[in-house]
Amino acid sequence: MKLSILFTLLASASAYSLNKPAFLKAKSTAALTAALCTSLIASPAFAGDVGAGEQVFSANCAACHAGGQNVIMPEKTLQKDALTQYLAGGMKEGSVVTQVTNGKNAMPAFGGRLSDDDIANVASYVIDQASGDKWDE
C-alpha cells in the first residue's frame, strides 16, 4: 500500500507540470485516477504482517488458544472448520478483527488493549495458520 501511495505521488507530480497543455493534463489526471482506484480495489482491507501477528498472538492469545485450540470452549478452536462454522462472518481476516476487537462470550475485547495494527497482524496470523493447516506444526 505504501508503495502504491509513493507511485501515486510521483505520478501526480509529473501530471501537473507547468509545461503541458491542458488536454494532456486532463488525460494524465484520468490515468492517475484510474491507477489510484485500481490500487485501492486490489489491496486487501486487512493485510497484516503474519510475523508480527505471531508475536502478538504469543503475548496475548496463546494462554487460551495455544496451538490453535480453545481451553474455555474446546469446540471453538482456531482450526479452519471451526472458524468457518463459529466465527461470525466466516473464516476471513475481517471477521477475526471484529472478534478480537469486540470480544464475544468468554473472549475479552482487545480493542482497548491492542493497536489496530496489532489486531490486523494477529488476524492475518490466525487466518494464515488456519488456512494452511499450520496449527499443529
HULINWO-V8668 format. One record per helix or strand. SS is the DSSP state (H for helix, E for strand). FROM is the first residue (numbers start at 1). TO is the last residue. If there is no record, write none. Layout:
{{SS & FROM & TO} {SS & FROM & TO}}
This chain:
{{H & 2 & 15} {H & 22 & 42} {H & 50 & 60} {H & 62 & 68} {H & 80 & 86} {H & 93 & 102} {E & 104 & 104} {E & 107 & 107} {H & 116 & 131}}
